[in-house]
Amino acid sequence: MRNEKLIIYIKELSSNGNGKELYEKYKEEIEKVTPRDAFVIFNYLIDEGMSIDTVLKNLDKVINVFYKNLKEYKWEKPEIDTFSNYLIKENEALIKRMEEMKEIIKNKSDWFIDKKFNQLFNEVKDFHVHYTKKENILFPIMEKKNKDFNGLKIMWALHDEGRKSIKEFNKLLLEKEYKDINKAVGKLFFVLYGLVQKEELILFPVVSEMISSEEEKEMLEQSLEYDYFIIEKPVIYHSNRENEISEDSNELSLKRYLMIFDSLPVDLTYVDENNKVRYFNKPKDRFFPRSQAIIGRDVENCHPPDSVHVVLEIIESFRNGERDTARFWINLKGKTLLIEYFAIRDGKGIYRGVLEVSQEISEIQKLTGEKRLLEWD
């Protein structure tokens, strides 16, 4: 009942209702709100049809109203060697650098060309690894726990705002376009500080109540395949060795098939006919992070809200037989990535899913003439 009234409150607030009057009207419910409530009501609004943009437009206003109760909410902080605690430590490292940046801004009129400021920002630019670990490790586990967390679309959209604000500010510095620099740095701080606050007030308390110690251990192990922001990456020692491959059969074992796929210089991800992620390989160098937590995850929840519709359109065109392939290429960190989608069909032509193949092709693009096998050295 409380959540139903809070949902109505947010709808009325989104319709430019009088904030003070609405607060008094729903004061009793607002003063009992919990972090879990915040997830439930926003998820309900999105499922009901409210756009991500509308939610984001009113999100900070609502969080400010809920702030006192969320801040006072009692929850058990994560243990030291847990995935959640490492996320918190990354936030602390980010805040430390941003506070130093703020001090420079206060004391120097030309702060944007200050060497120390630029060094600090160059570190902050890498904070996207924090968002990537959440999206690929934490989110899938939360989605499997409860439908209220399906997709965590709002937080993913906030991640994209964070990435965008970093990219835009970096562009101004690189191009020495200082006219709008104060506005850009203000947006950068607002978005990044705001995300940390939402994690502290809502995400981490909910995680503490629903994620077991065993799941924390699993997430931490999966995180070892990802980069960490500034802080030292955890070290986990495994005592038991990998099972050896049986050689007593002429048929290839499943393990050997997996070894073959992992040896390819490409990223492979297979999504079945029900739009569930079923497999990804583990090449030496991945371009797009993957973790075991995404197995069984709906592909719709594996992409940012602003681009997921394109992925679904591609899949639907494969499903109805209109297309069999789709090809894209992007520039990433000075390299060119070719991203291709292939429809998977059985012997009867029935759609059985899609295979995503990503390959770094910078060196391939440079090839000219020919080099024959006998010229190998």
TIKOLVEX-435373 format. One record per residue (C-alpha): residue number from 1; residue in three letters; x, y, z. Coordinates in Angstrom, 1 decimal. Example, Ala and Ser with C-alpha at 12.3 -4.5 7.8 and 13.67 -1.06 7.14 Angstrom:
<atoms>
roke:1; drendo:ALA; east:12.3; north:-4.5; up:7.8
roke:2; drendo:SER; east:13.7; north:-1.1; up:7.1
</atoms>
This chain:
<atoms>
roke:1; drendo:MET; east:0.0; north:0.0; up:0.0
roke:2; drendo:ARG; east:2.8; north:2.4; up:0.9
roke:3; drendo:ASN; east:4.6; north:1.8; up:-2.4
roke:4; drendo:GLU; east:1.3; north:2.3; up:-4.3
roke:5; drendo:LYS; east:1.0; north:5.8; up:-2.8
roke:6; drendo:LEU; east:4.6; north:6.6; up:-3.5
roke:7; drendo:ILE; east:4.1; north:5.6; up:-7.1
roke:8; drendo:ILE; east:1.2; north:8.0; up:-7.3
roke:9; drendo:TYR; east:3.3; north:10.7; up:-5.6
roke:10; drendo:ILE; east:6.1; north:10.4; up:-8.2
roke:11; drendo:LYS; east:3.6; north:10.5; up:-11.0
roke:12; drendo:GLU; east:2.0; north:13.6; up:-9.7
roke:13; drendo:LEU; east:5.4; north:15.2; up:-9.1
roke:14; drendo:SER; east:6.4; north:14.3; up:-12.7
roke:15; drendo:SER; east:3.3; north:16.1; up:-13.9
roke:16; drendo:ASN; east:4.7; north:19.4; up:-12.4
roke:17; drendo:GLY; east:2.7; north:19.1; up:-9.3
roke:18; drendo:ASN; east:3.4; north:21.4; up:-6.3
roke:19; drendo:GLY; east:6.3; north:19.8; up:-4.5
roke:20; drendo:LYS; east:5.5; north:21.2; up:-1.1
roke:21; drendo:GLU; east:1.8; north:20.2; up:-1.2
roke:22; drendo:LEU; east:2.6; north:16.8; up:-2.5
roke:23; drendo:TYR; east:5.1; north:16.2; up:0.3
roke:24; drendo:GLU; east:2.5; north:17.0; up:2.9
roke:25; drendo:LYS; east:-0.1; north:14.8; up:1.2
roke:26; drendo:TYR; east:2.3; north:11.8; up:1.1
roke:27; drendo:LYS; east:4.4; north:12.7; up:4.1
roke:28; drendo:GLU; east:3.6; north:9.5; up:6.1
roke:29; drendo:GLU; east:4.6; north:7.2; up:3.2
roke:30; drendo:ILE; east:7.7; north:9.3; up:2.3
roke:31; drendo:GLU; east:9.0; north:9.1; up:5.9
roke:32; drendo:LYS; east:8.9; north:5.3; up:5.9
roke:33; drendo:VAL; east:10.6; north:4.8; up:2.5
roke:34; drendo:THR; east:13.4; north:2.2; up:2.3
roke:35; drendo:PRO; east:16.2; north:1.6; up:-0.3
roke:36; drendo:ARG; east:14.3; north:-1.4; up:-1.5
roke:37; drendo:ASP; east:11.1; north:0.7; up:-1.9
roke:38; drendo:ALA; east:13.0; north:3.1; up:-4.2
roke:39; drendo:PHE; east:14.0; north:0.2; up:-6.5
roke:40; drendo:VAL; east:10.5; north:-1.3; up:-6.6
roke:41; drendo:ILE; east:8.6; north:1.9; up:-7.3
roke:42; drendo:PHE; east:10.9; north:3.1; up:-10.1
roke:43; drendo:ASN; east:10.9; north:-0.3; up:-11.7
roke:44; drendo:TYR; east:7.1; north:-0.3; up:-11.6
roke:45; drendo:LEU; east:6.9; north:3.1; up:-13.3
roke:46; drendo:ILE; east:9.2; north:1.9; up:-16.1
roke:47; drendo:ASP; east:7.3; north:-1.4; up:-16.6
roke:48; drendo:GLU; east:4.1; north:0.7; up:-16.7
roke:49; drendo:GLY; east:5.5; north:2.8; up:-19.6
roke:50; drendo:MET; east:7.2; north:5.8; up:-18.0
roke:51; drendo:SER; east:10.3; north:6.6; up:-20.2
roke:52; drendo:ILE; east:13.8; north:6.5; up:-18.8
roke:53; drendo:ASP; east:14.2; north:10.2; up:-19.7
roke:54; drendo:THR; east:11.2; north:11.1; up:-17.6
roke:55; drendo:VAL; east:12.4; north:9.1; up:-14.7
roke:56; drendo:LEU; east:15.9; north:10.7; up:-14.9
roke:57; drendo:LYS; east:14.4; north:14.1; up:-15.1
roke:58; drendo:ASN; east:12.7; north:13.7; up:-11.7
roke:59; drendo:LEU; east:15.1; north:11.2; up:-10.1
roke:60; drendo:ASP; east:17.2; north:13.7; up:-8.2
roke:61; drendo:LYS; east:14.2; north:15.6; up:-7.0
roke:62; drendo:VAL; east:12.7; north:12.4; up:-5.6
roke:63; drendo:ILE; east:16.0; north:11.3; up:-4.1
roke:64; drendo:ASN; east:16.2; north:14.6; up:-2.3
roke:65; drendo:VAL; east:12.8; north:14.1; up:-0.8
roke:66; drendo:PHE; east:13.7; north:10.6; up:0.2
roke:67; drendo:TYR; east:17.2; north:11.5; up:1.4
roke:68; drendo:LYS; east:16.7; north:11.8; up:5.1
roke:69; drendo:ASN; east:15.1; north:8.4; up:5.5
roke:70; drendo:LEU; east:17.5; north:6.7; up:3.1
roke:71; drendo:LYS; east:20.5; north:8.3; up:4.9
roke:72; drendo:GLU; east:19.3; north:7.1; up:8.3
roke:73; drendo:TYR; east:18.5; north:3.6; up:7.1
roke:74; drendo:LYS; east:20.5; north:0.9; up:9.0
roke:75; drendo:TRP; east:22.2; north:-1.7; up:6.9
roke:76; drendo:GLU; east:25.1; north:-4.0; up:7.3
roke:77; drendo:LYS; east:28.3; north:-2.8; up:5.6
roke:78; drendo:PRO; east:30.1; north:-5.4; up:3.5
roke:79; drendo:GLU; east:33.1; north:-7.3; up:4.8
roke:80; drendo:ILE; east:36.6; north:-6.3; up:3.7
roke:81; drendo:ASP; east:37.3; north:-9.0; up:1.0
roke:82; drendo:THR; east:34.0; north:-8.8; up:-0.9
roke:83; drendo:PHE; east:33.1; north:-7.5; up:-4.3
roke:84; drendo:SER; east:30.7; north:-4.8; up:-2.8
roke:85; drendo:ASN; east:33.5; north:-3.5; up:-0.6
roke:86; drendo:TYR; east:35.8; north:-3.1; up:-3.5
roke:87; drendo:LEU; east:33.2; north:-1.1; up:-5.3
roke:88; drendo:ILE; east:32.9; north:1.1; up:-2.3
roke:89; drendo:LYS; east:36.7; north:1.5; up:-2.2
roke:90; drendo:GLU; east:36.6; north:2.6; up:-5.9
roke:91; drendo:ASN; east:34.0; north:5.2; up:-5.0
roke:92; drendo:GLU; east:36.3; north:6.5; up:-2.2
roke:93; drendo:ALA; east:39.2; north:6.7; up:-4.6
roke:94; drendo:LEU; east:37.0; north:8.7; up:-7.1
roke:95; drendo:ILE; east:35.8; north:11.1; up:-4.4
roke:96; drendo:LYS; east:39.3; north:11.7; up:-3.2
roke:97; drendo:ARG; east:40.5; north:12.8; up:-6.6
roke:98; drendo:MET; east:37.4; north:14.9; up:-7.3
roke:99; drendo:GLU; east:37.8; north:16.7; up:-4.0
roke:100; drendo:GLU; east:41.4; north:17.5; up:-5.0
roke:101; drendo:MET; east:40.2; north:18.8; up:-8.4
roke:102; drendo:LYS; east:37.7; north:21.0; up:-6.7
roke:103; drendo:GLU; east:40.4; north:22.6; up:-4.5
roke:104; drendo:ILE; east:42.4; north:23.4; up:-7.6
roke:105; drendo:ILE; east:39.3; north:25.0; up:-9.2
roke:106; drendo:LYS; east:38.8; north:27.1; up:-6.1
roke:107; drendo:ASN; east:42.3; north:28.4; up:-6.0
roke:108; drendo:LYS; east:43.2; north:28.9; up:-9.7
roke:109; drendo:SER; east:41.4; north:30.9; up:-12.3
roke:110; drendo:ASP; east:43.1; north:28.9; up:-15.1
roke:111; drendo:TRP; east:42.5; north:25.5; up:-13.3
roke:112; drendo:PHE; east:41.8; north:23.8; up:-16.7
roke:113; drendo:ILE; east:45.4; north:24.1; up:-17.8
roke:114; drendo:ASP; east:46.8; north:23.2; up:-14.3
roke:115; drendo:LYS; east:49.1; north:20.1; up:-14.6
roke:116; drendo:LYS; east:47.9; north:18.5; up:-11.4
roke:117; drendo:PHE; east:44.3; north:19.0; up:-12.3
roke:118; drendo:ASN; east:44.8; north:17.3; up:-15.6
roke:119; drendo:GLN; east:46.7; north:14.4; up:-14.0
roke:120; drendo:LEU; east:43.8; north:13.9; up:-11.6
roke:121; drendo:PHE; east:41.2; north:14.0; up:-14.4
roke:122; drendo:ASN; east:43.2; north:11.5; up:-16.4
roke:123; drendo:GLU; east:42.7; north:9.1; up:-13.5
roke:124; drendo:VAL; east:39.0; north:9.9; up:-13.2
roke:125; drendo:LYS; east:38.6; north:9.1; up:-16.9
roke:126; drendo:ASP; east:39.1; north:5.5; up:-16.1
roke:127; drendo:PHE; east:36.2; north:5.3; up:-13.6
roke:128; drendo:HIS; east:34.1; north:3.7; up:-16.4
roke:129; drendo:VAL; east:35.6; north:0.3; up:-15.3
roke:130; drendo:HIS; east:33.5; north:0.6; up:-12.1
roke:131; drendo:TYR; east:30.3; north:0.9; up:-14.1
roke:132; drendo:THR; east:31.3; north:-2.0; up:-16.3
roke:133; drendo:LYS; east:31.8; north:-4.4; up:-13.4
roke:134; drendo:LYS; east:28.4; north:-3.5; up:-12.0
roke:135; drendo:GLU; east:26.7; north:-4.0; up:-15.3
roke:136; drendo:ASN; east:28.3; north:-7.4; up:-16.1
roke:137; drendo:ILE; east:28.7; north:-8.9; up:-12.6
roke:138; drendo:LEU; east:26.4; north:-7.4; up:-10.0
roke:139; drendo:PHE; east:23.3; north:-6.6; up:-12.2
roke:140; drendo:PRO; east:22.8; north:-10.1; up:-13.6
roke:141; drendo:ILE; east:22.8; north:-11.6; up:-10.1
roke:142; drendo:MET; east:20.3; north:-9.0; up:-8.8
roke:143; drendo:GLU; east:18.0; north:-9.7; up:-11.8
roke:144; drendo:LYS; east:18.0; north:-13.4; up:-11.0
roke:145; drendo:LYS; east:17.1; north:-12.6; up:-7.4
roke:146; drendo:ASN; east:14.0; north:-10.6; up:-8.1
roke:147; drendo:LYS; east:12.0; north:-9.2; up:-11.0
roke:148; drendo:ASP; east:12.1; north:-5.8; up:-9.3
roke:149; drendo:PHE; east:15.6; north:-5.4; up:-10.5
roke:150; drendo:ASN; east:15.0; north:-6.6; up:-14.1
roke:151; drendo:GLY; east:17.5; north:-4.7; up:-16.2
roke:152; drendo:LEU; east:18.4; north:-2.1; up:-13.6
roke:153; drendo:LYS; east:17.7; north:0.3; up:-16.5
roke:154; drendo:ILE; east:17.8; north:3.5; up:-14.5
roke:155; drendo:MET; east:21.2; north:2.9; up:-13.0
roke:156; drendo:TRP; east:22.6; north:1.8; up:-16.4
roke:157; drendo:ALA; east:21.3; north:5.0; up:-17.9
roke:158; drendo:LEU; east:23.0; north:6.9; up:-15.1
roke:159; drendo:HIS; east:26.2; north:5.1; up:-15.9
roke:160; drendo:ASP; east:25.9; north:6.3; up:-19.5
roke:161; drendo:GLU; east:25.4; north:9.8; up:-18.3
roke:162; drendo:GLY; east:28.6; north:9.4; up:-16.3
roke:163; drendo:ARG; east:30.5; north:8.1; up:-19.3
roke:164; drendo:LYS; east:29.1; north:10.9; up:-21.5
roke:165; drendo:SER; east:30.0; north:13.7; up:-19.0
roke:166; drendo:ILE; east:33.6; north:12.4; up:-18.8
roke:167; drendo:LYS; east:33.9; north:12.1; up:-22.6
roke:168; drendo:GLU; east:32.5; north:15.6; up:-23.2
roke:169; drendo:PHE; east:34.7; north:17.2; up:-20.6
roke:170; drendo:ASN; east:37.8; north:15.4; up:-22.0
roke:171; drendo:LYS; east:36.9; north:16.6; up:-25.5
roke:172; drendo:LEU; east:36.9; north:20.3; up:-24.3
roke:173; drendo:LEU; east:40.3; north:19.8; up:-22.6
roke:174; drendo:LEU; east:41.8; north:18.1; up:-25.7
roke:175; drendo:GLU; east:40.5; north:20.7; up:-28.1
roke:176; drendo:LYS; east:41.3; north:23.6; up:-25.7
roke:177; drendo:GLU; east:37.7; north:24.8; up:-25.9
roke:178; drendo:TYR; east:37.5; north:26.6; up:-22.6
roke:179; drendo:LYS; east:34.4; north:28.7; up:-23.3
roke:180; drendo:ASP; east:32.0; north:26.2; up:-21.8
roke:181; drendo:ILE; east:34.5; north:24.6; up:-19.4
roke:182; drendo:ASN; east:32.9; north:25.7; up:-16.2
roke:183; drendo:LYS; east:29.5; north:24.4; up:-17.2
roke:184; drendo:ALA; east:31.1; north:21.1; up:-18.3
roke:185; drendo:VAL; east:33.0; north:20.6; up:-15.1
roke:186; drendo:GLY; east:29.9; north:21.4; up:-13.1
roke:187; drendo:LYS; east:28.0; north:18.7; up:-15.0
roke:188; drendo:LEU; east:30.9; north:16.2; up:-14.5
roke:189; drendo:PHE; east:30.8; north:16.7; up:-10.7
roke:190; drendo:PHE; east:27.0; north:16.7; up:-10.5
roke:191; drendo:VAL; east:26.7; north:13.4; up:-12.4
roke:192; drendo:LEU; east:29.6; north:11.5; up:-10.8
roke:193; drendo:TYR; east:28.9; north:12.7; up:-7.2
roke:194; drendo:GLY; east:25.2; north:11.9; up:-7.8
roke:195; drendo:LEU; east:26.0; north:8.3; up:-8.9
roke:196; drendo:VAL; east:28.1; north:7.7; up:-5.8
roke:197; drendo:GLN; east:25.3; north:9.0; up:-3.6
roke:198; drendo:LYS; east:22.7; north:6.8; up:-5.2
roke:199; drendo:GLU; east:24.9; north:3.7; up:-4.8
roke:200; drendo:GLU; east:25.4; north:4.6; up:-1.1
roke:201; drendo:LEU; east:21.8; north:5.4; up:-0.4
roke:202; drendo:ILE; east:20.1; north:2.7; up:-2.4
roke:203; drendo:LEU; east:22.2; north:0.2; up:-4.2
roke:204; drendo:PHE; east:24.6; north:-1.0; up:-1.5
roke:205; drendo:PRO; east:22.0; north:-1.3; up:1.3
roke:206; drendo:VAL; east:19.8; north:-3.4; up:-1.0
roke:207; drendo:VAL; east:22.8; north:-5.6; up:-2.1
roke:208; drendo:SER; east:23.7; north:-6.2; up:1.6
roke:209; drendo:GLU; east:20.2; north:-7.6; up:2.2
roke:210; drendo:MET; east:19.9; north:-9.8; up:-0.8
roke:211; drendo:ILE; east:23.4; north:-11.0; up:-1.8
roke:212; drendo:SER; east:24.8; north:-13.9; up:0.1
roke:213; drendo:SER; east:28.5; north:-14.2; up:1.2
roke:214; drendo:GLU; east:28.9; north:-17.0; up:-1.3
roke:215; drendo:GLU; east:27.6; north:-14.8; up:-4.1
roke:216; drendo:GLU; east:29.9; north:-12.0; up:-3.0
roke:217; drendo:LYS; east:32.8; north:-14.5; up:-3.3
roke:218; drendo:GLU; east:31.7; north:-15.5; up:-6.8
roke:219; drendo:MET; east:31.4; north:-11.9; up:-7.9
roke:220; drendo:LEU; east:34.8; north:-11.1; up:-6.6
roke:221; drendo:GLU; east:36.3; north:-14.0; up:-8.5
roke:222; drendo:GLN; east:34.6; north:-12.9; up:-11.7
roke:223; drendo:SER; east:35.9; north:-9.4; up:-11.2
roke:224; drendo:LEU; east:39.5; north:-10.5; up:-11.6
roke:225; drendo:GLU; east:39.0; north:-10.5; up:-15.3
roke:226; drendo:TYR; east:38.2; north:-6.8; up:-15.2
roke:227; drendo:ASP; east:40.2; north:-3.7; up:-14.5
roke:228; drendo:TYR; east:39.9; north:-1.9; up:-11.2
roke:229; drendo:PHE; east:39.9; north:1.9; up:-10.7
roke:230; drendo:ILE; east:43.1; north:3.1; up:-9.0
roke:231; drendo:ILE; east:42.9; north:0.6; up:-6.1
roke:232; drendo:GLU; east:44.9; north:-2.6; up:-6.1
roke:233; drendo:LYS; east:43.1; north:-5.5; up:-7.7
roke:234; drendo:PRO; east:42.2; north:-8.3; up:-5.2
roke:235; drendo:VAL; east:44.2; north:-11.5; up:-5.3
roke:236; drendo:ILE; east:42.5; north:-14.9; up:-4.9
roke:237; drendo:TYR; east:44.5; north:-18.1; up:-4.6
roke:238; drendo:HIS; east:43.1; north:-21.4; up:-5.9
roke:239; drendo:SER; east:44.5; north:-24.6; up:-4.4
roke:240; drendo:ASN; east:43.0; north:-27.2; up:-6.8
roke:241; drendo:ARG; east:44.4; north:-27.4; up:-10.3
roke:242; drendo:GLU; east:42.3; north:-27.6; up:-13.4
roke:243; drendo:ASN; east:41.1; north:-31.0; up:-14.5
roke:244; drendo:GLU; east:43.3; north:-32.4; up:-17.2
roke:245; drendo:ILE; east:41.9; north:-33.2; up:-20.6
roke:246; drendo:SER; east:41.1; north:-36.8; up:-21.3
roke:247; drendo:GLU; east:43.0; north:-38.2; up:-24.2
roke:248; drendo:ASP; east:41.4; north:-41.7; up:-24.3
roke:249; drendo:SER; east:38.8; north:-40.9; up:-27.0
roke:250; drendo:ASN; east:39.0; north:-40.0; up:-30.6
roke:251; drendo:GLU; east:36.1; north:-37.6; up:-30.2
roke:252; drendo:LEU; east:36.7; north:-34.0; up:-29.1
roke:253; drendo:SER; east:35.6; north:-33.4; up:-25.6
roke:254; drendo:LEU; east:33.6; north:-30.3; up:-24.6
roke:255; drendo:LYS; east:36.6; north:-29.0; up:-22.8
roke:256; drendo:ARG; east:38.7; north:-29.2; up:-26.0
roke:257; drendo:TYR; east:36.0; north:-27.4; up:-28.0
roke:258; drendo:LEU; east:36.1; north:-24.6; up:-25.4
roke:259; drendo:MET; east:39.9; north:-24.5; up:-25.7
roke:260; drendo:ILE; east:39.6; north:-24.1; up:-29.5
roke:261; drendo:PHE; east:37.0; north:-21.2; up:-29.2
roke:262; drendo:ASP; east:39.1; north:-19.5; up:-26.5
roke:263; drendo:SER; east:42.2; north:-19.6; up:-28.8
roke:264; drendo:LEU; east:40.5; north:-17.6; up:-31.5
roke:265; drendo:PRO; east:41.4; north:-13.9; up:-31.7
roke:266; drendo:VAL; east:37.7; north:-12.9; up:-31.5
roke:267; drendo:ASP; east:35.0; north:-12.4; up:-28.9
roke:268; drendo:LEU; east:32.2; north:-14.9; up:-29.3
roke:269; drendo:THR; east:28.8; north:-14.5; up:-27.6
roke:270; drendo:TYR; east:25.8; north:-16.8; up:-28.3
roke:271; drendo:VAL; east:22.3; north:-15.8; up:-27.5
roke:272; drendo:ASP; east:19.6; north:-18.5; up:-27.9
roke:273; drendo:GLU; east:16.2; north:-18.4; up:-29.6
roke:274; drendo:ASN; east:14.6; north:-17.2; up:-26.3
roke:275; drendo:ASN; east:17.0; north:-14.2; up:-26.2
roke:276; drendo:LYS; east:19.0; north:-15.7; up:-23.3
roke:277; drendo:VAL; east:22.8; north:-15.5; up:-23.2
roke:278; drendo:ARG; east:24.1; north:-19.1; up:-23.2
roke:279; drendo:TYR; east:27.8; north:-18.9; up:-24.0
roke:280; drendo:PHE; east:30.8; north:-16.6; up:-24.4
roke:281; drendo:ASN; east:34.4; north:-17.6; up:-25.1
roke:282; drendo:LYS; east:37.4; north:-16.4; up:-23.1
roke:283; drendo:PRO; east:40.1; north:-15.2; up:-25.5
roke:284; drendo:LYS; east:43.4; north:-13.9; up:-24.2
roke:285; drendo:ASP; east:42.3; north:-10.3; up:-24.9
roke:286; drendo:ARG; east:38.6; north:-9.4; up:-24.7
roke:287; drendo:PHE; east:37.3; north:-6.2; up:-26.2
roke:288; drendo:PHE; east:34.0; north:-6.2; up:-24.4
roke:289; drendo:PRO; east:33.9; north:-7.5; up:-20.8
roke:290; drendo:ARG; east:31.9; north:-10.7; up:-20.0
roke:291; drendo:SER; east:31.4; north:-12.5; up:-16.8
roke:292; drendo:GLN; east:29.8; north:-15.8; up:-15.8
roke:293; drendo:ALA; east:26.9; north:-13.9; up:-14.2
roke:294; drendo:ILE; east:25.5; north:-13.1; up:-17.7
roke:295; drendo:ILE; east:24.7; north:-16.7; up:-18.5
roke:296; drendo:GLY; east:21.0; north:-17.1; up:-18.6
roke:297; drendo:ARG; east:20.5; north:-13.3; up:-18.7
roke:298; drendo:ASP; east:18.0; north:-11.7; up:-21.1
roke:299; drendo:VAL; east:20.0; north:-10.0; up:-23.9
roke:300; drendo:GLU; east:17.8; north:-7.0; up:-23.4
roke:301; drendo:ASN; east:19.4; north:-6.4; up:-20.0
roke:302; drendo:CYS; east:22.9; north:-6.7; up:-21.4
roke:303; drendo:HIS; east:22.8; north:-3.4; up:-23.3
roke:304; drendo:PRO; east:22.4; north:0.2; up:-22.4
roke:305; drendo:PRO; east:18.8; north:1.5; up:-22.6
roke:306; drendo:ASP; east:19.5; north:3.9; up:-25.4
roke:307; drendo:SER; east:20.8; north:1.2; up:-27.8
roke:308; drendo:VAL; east:19.0; north:-2.0; up:-26.8
roke:309; drendo:HIS; east:16.2; north:-1.4; up:-29.3
roke:310; drendo:VAL; east:18.7; north:-1.8; up:-32.2
roke:311; drendo:VAL; east:19.9; north:-5.2; up:-30.9
roke:312; drendo:LEU; east:16.3; north:-6.3; up:-30.6
roke:313; drendo:GLU; east:15.5; north:-5.2; up:-34.1
roke:314; drendo:ILE; east:18.5; north:-7.2; up:-35.4
roke:315; drendo:ILE; east:17.4; north:-10.3; up:-33.6
roke:316; drendo:GLU; east:13.8; north:-9.9; up:-34.8
roke:317; drendo:SER; east:15.0; north:-9.6; up:-38.4
roke:318; drendo:PHE; east:16.9; north:-12.9; up:-37.9
roke:319; drendo:ARG; east:14.0; north:-14.6; up:-36.3
roke:320; drendo:ASN; east:11.5; north:-13.7; up:-39.1
roke:321; drendo:GLY; east:14.0; north:-14.6; up:-41.8
roke:322; drendo:GLU; east:14.5; north:-11.1; up:-43.2
roke:323; drendo:ARG; east:18.2; north:-11.1; up:-42.5
roke:324; drendo:ASP; east:21.0; north:-13.5; up:-41.6
roke:325; drendo:THR; east:23.9; north:-11.0; up:-40.8
roke:326; drendo:ALA; east:24.5; north:-7.6; up:-39.5
roke:327; drendo:ARG; east:27.9; north:-5.8; up:-39.5
roke:328; drendo:PHE; east:29.2; north:-2.7; up:-37.7
roke:329; drendo:TRP; east:32.7; north:-1.3; up:-37.0
roke:330; drendo:ILE; east:33.8; north:1.2; up:-34.4
roke:331; drendo:ASN; east:37.0; north:2.9; up:-33.2
roke:332; drendo:LEU; east:38.0; north:2.1; up:-29.7
roke:333; drendo:LYS; east:41.2; north:3.2; up:-28.0
roke:334; drendo:GLY; east:43.0; north:3.7; up:-31.3
roke:335; drendo:LYS; east:41.8; north:0.3; up:-32.7
roke:336; drendo:THR; east:39.2; north:-0.7; up:-35.2
roke:337; drendo:LEU; east:36.7; north:-3.3; up:-34.0
roke:338; drendo:LEU; east:34.5; north:-5.2; up:-36.5
roke:339; drendo:ILE; east:31.3; north:-6.4; up:-34.8
roke:340; drendo:GLU; east:29.2; north:-8.9; up:-36.7
roke:341; drendo:TYR; east:26.0; north:-10.7; up:-35.9
roke:342; drendo:PHE; east:25.1; north:-14.1; up:-37.5
roke:343; drendo:ALA; east:21.7; north:-15.9; up:-37.4
roke:344; drendo:ILE; east:22.0; north:-19.5; up:-36.1
roke:345; drendo:ARG; east:19.6; north:-21.9; up:-37.8
roke:346; drendo:ASP; east:19.2; north:-25.6; up:-37.5
roke:347; drendo:GLY; east:19.1; north:-28.2; up:-40.4
roke:348; drendo:LYS; east:15.4; north:-27.3; up:-41.0
roke:349; drendo:GLY; east:16.1; north:-23.6; up:-41.2
roke:350; drendo:ILE; east:14.5; north:-22.9; up:-37.8
roke:351; drendo:TYR; east:16.0; north:-19.9; up:-35.9
roke:352; drendo:ARG; east:18.1; north:-21.0; up:-33.0
roke:353; drendo:GLY; east:19.7; north:-17.8; up:-31.9
roke:354; drendo:VAL; east:22.4; north:-15.3; up:-32.8
roke:355; drendo:LEU; east:26.2; north:-15.3; up:-32.6
roke:356; drendo:GLU; east:28.0; north:-12.0; up:-31.9
roke:357; drendo:VAL; east:31.6; north:-12.0; up:-33.2
roke:358; drendo:SER; east:33.9; north:-9.1; up:-32.5
roke:359; drendo:GLN; east:37.4; north:-8.8; up:-34.0
roke:360; drendo:GLU; east:40.2; north:-6.2; up:-33.8
roke:361; drendo:ILE; east:41.0; north:-5.5; up:-37.5
roke:362; drendo:SER; east:43.5; north:-2.6; up:-37.4
roke:363; drendo:GLU; east:46.4; north:-4.9; up:-38.6
roke:364; drendo:ILE; east:44.2; north:-6.6; up:-41.1
roke:365; drendo:GLN; east:43.4; north:-3.3; up:-42.7
roke:366; drendo:LYS; east:47.1; north:-2.6; up:-43.3
roke:367; drendo:LEU; east:47.6; north:-5.8; up:-45.4
roke:368; drendo:THR; east:48.7; north:-5.3; up:-49.0
roke:369; drendo:GLY; east:49.9; north:-7.6; up:-51.7
roke:370; drendo:GLU; east:50.3; north:-11.2; up:-50.4
roke:371; drendo:LYS; east:52.4; north:-13.3; up:-48.0
roke:372; drendo:ARG; east:52.5; north:-17.0; up:-48.8
roke:373; drendo:LEU; east:52.9; north:-19.9; up:-46.4
roke:374; drendo:LEU; east:56.5; north:-20.6; up:-47.5
roke:375; drendo:GLU; east:57.4; north:-17.0; up:-46.5
roke:376; drendo:TRP; east:56.6; north:-17.7; up:-42.8
roke:377; drendo:ASP; east:59.3; north:-16.7; up:-40.4
</atoms>
